[in-house]
Amino acid sequence: MAGSSTAGQVRDLGSSRDYYGYGPNPPHPHWPGEARIAINFNLNFEAGGERSLLEGDNQSEDMLTDIGFPAYYGVRSPIVETVFEYGPRVGVWRLLRIFKQFDIRISILGVVRALEKCPEAVQAFLADGHEIVSHGYRWIDYHNMSEYEEREHVRLAIEGIKKITGSAPAGWFNGRPSANTRKLLVEAGTFLYDRDALNDELPYWVEVDGKQHLIVPYSLETNDNRFDRNTGFGSADDFARYMIDTFDLMYAEGADNPKLMSIGIHDRLLGRPGKAVGLIKFLEHVKKHDRVWFCTGRDVAEHWHRHHKP
């Protein structure tokens, strides 16, 4: 299998790693409209699902707060809580207005506990035609969770989104999965795809417990998490420049080898006005080009299931 690069190829990754993928000859995805690039925005909606004493955790959250506060054990961190609250109170509405202005549908990576606490935002997501992807039941690290407990979290994540939206989620993104996560998703039997991979620019198939499962890769590079603690982006111009450079090269390559540009954003980060300007600059640049397919993760997965089934 080491030299094959067909879109329908399935690899068994139950206990192995794949260092080759499609190699130097990736398949032509034949995006709708023969687009030279597919662009999928993923808005992480997490406030209320992060670690907090209010949720029964023994510490406060210290990831992606953009203020550098450490985790506090045994006590609440009121300032960190308000950083997260900014997202559903202010940031998400600014971002939704921008995407509506540019007529773009996106994927909402929704943590169930966050969605449950923000019904007005959920209504807006659905009214604007955005996809709601399962971002897990909680926004926590699953690496060391028992298989039994994680199975229950997967069940709660599926049932929670069913209750909130009226239908089961087609996609999944955890971000901090365990070695059992993908097996549990396939076992659940409701997912078209998951996004817990950073290793490609095209979807690909894997074999999990004898079943074919689709991966639609995510990205932590084209992602506003690089604003966090100034680990990459210091300004809106930094964000816009990186996104534009990525788009320009992928668009040029797309004349022969179209790819997927997956972009991750957060309402508490890019939703800030001084950062959201970078998103507007990027979209203004992209909109000057034709043969660009703005899509949701589900759009990509359904296209791959339809045209590149193993």
URLINWO-V786649 format. One record per backbone hydrogen bond with DSSP energy under -0.5 kcal/mol. NH is the residue of the N-H (numbers start at 1). CO is the residue of the C=O. E is the energy in kcal/mol with one decimal. If there is no record, write none. Layout:
nh = {NH | NH}
co = {CO | CO}
e = {E | E}
This chain:
nh = {4 | 9 | 11 | 13 | 13 | 19 | 23 | 25 | 29 | 34 | 35 | 36 | 37 | 38 | 39 | 40 | 41 | 42 | 43 | 44 | 44 | 45 | 46 | 49 | 50 | 55 | 56 | 57 | 60 | 61 | 74 | 78 | 81 | 82 | 83 | 84 | 85 | 86 | 87 | 87 | 88 | 89 | 90 | 91 | 92 | 93 | 94 | 95 | 96 | 97 | 98 | 99 | 100 | 101 | 102 | 103 | 104 | 107 | 108 | 109 | 109 | 110 | 110 | 111 | 111 | 112 | 113 | 114 | 115 | 116 | 117 | 118 | 118 | 121 | 122 | 123 | 124 | 125 | 126 | 127 | 128 | 129 | 130 | 131 | 133 | 133 | 134 | 135 | 135 | 139 | 140 | 142 | 142 | 145 | 150 | 151 | 152 | 153 | 154 | 155 | 156 | 157 | 158 | 159 | 160 | 161 | 162 | 163 | 164 | 165 | 166 | 166 | 167 | 172 | 173 | 181 | 184 | 185 | 186 | 187 | 188 | 189 | 190 | 192 | 193 | 194 | 195 | 197 | 204 | 205 | 206 | 207 | 208 | 208 | 211 | 213 | 214 | 215 | 216 | 217 | 218 | 223 | 224 | 226 | 227 | 228 | 230 | 231 | 232 | 233 | 236 | 239 | 240 | 241 | 242 | 243 | 244 | 245 | 246 | 247 | 248 | 249 | 250 | 251 | 252 | 253 | 254 | 255 | 256 | 257 | 259 | 260 | 261 | 262 | 263 | 263 | 264 | 265 | 267 | 269 | 270 | 271 | 272 | 275 | 276 | 277 | 278 | 279 | 280 | 281 | 282 | 283 | 284 | 285 | 286 | 287 | 288 | 289 | 293 | 294 | 295 | 300 | 301 | 302 | 303 | 304 | 305 | 306 | 307 | 308}
co = {1 | 6 | 205 | 11 | 207 | 17 | 20 | 22 | 27 | 31 | 32 | 291 | 291 | 259 | 293 | 261 | 39 | 263 | 107 | 42 | 265 | 109 | 44 | 46 | 46 | 52 | 53 | 52 | 72 | 51 | 58 | 76 | 77 | 78 | 79 | 80 | 81 | 82 | 83 | 84 | 84 | 85 | 86 | 86 | 87 | 90 | 90 | 91 | 92 | 93 | 94 | 95 | 96 | 97 | 98 | 100 | 99 | 41 | 131 | 43 | 107 | 108 | 133 | 45 | 109 | 136 | 137 | 111 | 111 | 112 | 113 | 114 | 115 | 118 | 118 | 119 | 120 | 121 | 122 | 123 | 124 | 126 | 125 | 106 | 108 | 131 | 171 | 110 | 133 | 49 | 138 | 140 | 176 | 142 | 146 | 147 | 148 | 149 | 150 | 151 | 152 | 153 | 154 | 155 | 156 | 157 | 158 | 159 | 160 | 161 | 161 | 162 | 161 | 193 | 134 | 178 | 180 | 181 | 182 | 183 | 184 | 185 | 185 | 170 | 170 | 214 | 172 | 195 | 215 | 9 | 213 | 11 | 206 | 211 | 208 | 206 | 192 | 204 | 194 | 215 | 197 | 221 | 264 | 223 | 224 | 225 | 227 | 228 | 226 | 226 | 274 | 235 | 236 | 237 | 238 | 239 | 240 | 241 | 242 | 243 | 244 | 245 | 246 | 247 | 248 | 249 | 250 | 252 | 253 | 253 | 36 | 201 | 38 | 260 | 40 | 261 | 222 | 42 | 44 | 266 | 266 | 266 | 269 | 272 | 272 | 273 | 275 | 275 | 276 | 277 | 278 | 279 | 280 | 281 | 282 | 283 | 285 | 286 | 37 | 292 | 39 | 296 | 297 | 298 | 299 | 300 | 301 | 302 | 303 | 304}
e = {-1.4 | -1.5 | -0.9 | -1.0 | -1.0 | -0.6 | -2.0 | -1.2 | -0.6 | -1.7 | -1.0 | -2.7 | -0.9 | -2.3 | -2.9 | -2.4 | -0.5 | -2.8 | -2.9 | -0.8 | -3.2 | -2.8 | -0.6 | -2.6 | -0.5 | -1.4 | -1.4 | -2.2 | -1.8 | -0.8 | -2.1 | -0.5 | -2.3 | -1.8 | -1.7 | -1.9 | -2.1 | -1.5 | -0.6 | -1.2 | -0.7 | -1.9 | -2.8 | -2.0 | -3.3 | -0.6 | -1.6 | -2.3 | -2.4 | -2.0 | -2.0 | -2.5 | -2.2 | -2.4 | -1.8 | -1.0 | -2.5 | -2.7 | -3.9 | -2.3 | -0.7 | -1.4 | -2.2 | -2.3 | -0.6 | -2.3 | -1.7 | -0.7 | -2.6 | -2.7 | -0.8 | -0.7 | -1.0 | -0.5 | -1.8 | -2.4 | -1.8 | -2.7 | -2.4 | -2.5 | -2.0 | -1.2 | -2.3 | -2.2 | -3.2 | -0.7 | -2.3 | -2.4 | -0.6 | -2.6 | -1.2 | -0.5 | -2.2 | -1.2 | -2.7 | -2.4 | -1.4 | -1.8 | -2.5 | -2.2 | -2.6 | -2.3 | -2.3 | -2.8 | -2.3 | -1.9 | -2.2 | -2.3 | -2.1 | -3.0 | -0.6 | -2.2 | -0.6 | -0.6 | -2.9 | -0.7 | -2.2 | -2.1 | -2.4 | -2.3 | -1.8 | -1.3 | -0.5 | -2.2 | -1.6 | -1.6 | -2.7 | -2.3 | -2.0 | -0.7 | -2.7 | -3.8 | -0.6 | -3.0 | -1.7 | -2.8 | -0.6 | -3.0 | -2.3 | -0.6 | -2.9 | -2.0 | -2.3 | -1.4 | -2.1 | -1.3 | -2.0 | -1.1 | -0.8 | -2.7 | -0.6 | -1.8 | -2.9 | -2.8 | -2.2 | -2.4 | -2.9 | -2.7 | -2.2 | -2.8 | -3.1 | -2.0 | -2.3 | -3.1 | -2.1 | -2.7 | -1.6 | -1.4 | -1.9 | -3.1 | -0.7 | -2.7 | -3.6 | -0.8 | -2.9 | -0.5 | -2.0 | -2.9 | -1.0 | -1.1 | -1.2 | -1.1 | -1.7 | -1.5 | -3.1 | -1.3 | -1.5 | -0.8 | -2.0 | -2.3 | -2.1 | -2.6 | -2.5 | -1.7 | -2.5 | -2.5 | -1.3 | -2.3 | -2.6 | -0.7 | -2.4 | -1.9 | -2.7 | -3.1 | -2.1 | -2.4 | -2.8 | -2.1 | -2.6 | -2.4}
